[in-house]
Amino acid sequence: MDTAKYETILRTRKAELESRLSRIEQDFTTPRNPDDDDRAVERNNDEVLEELGETGERELVAIDAALARIAGGTFGICARCGRPISERRLDAVPHTPLCQTCAEEVSRKG
């Protein structure tokens, strides 16, 4: 398996997320519009941005864990069953710690 390929993908995605999260944070610190109607729209937008921020933060944690697995030599090995994770799955979700079978089992239980 070409771990260098996945490391590049993960580092690129991490940089994109960090940039996006920074822009979201800047938006939260921007002064609000004094107009009531505009403030209502801004509050709604803030909720969407907050959800995007939380999702981005979770993905960053997963990416950092994947990069640690690369450094530790365990990338591409399922953290649950110890079998190899298919390259097809890694191509779709490069930060996944689980093979397809274990991911499906976990999602059915959760």
Secondary structure, DSSP 8 states (H G I E B T S, - for coil): --HHHHHHHHHHHHHHHHHHHHHHHHHHHS---SSHHHHHHHHHHHHHHHHHHHHHHHHHHHHHHHHHHHHHT-TTB-TTT--B--HHHHHH-TT--S-HHHHHHHHHH-
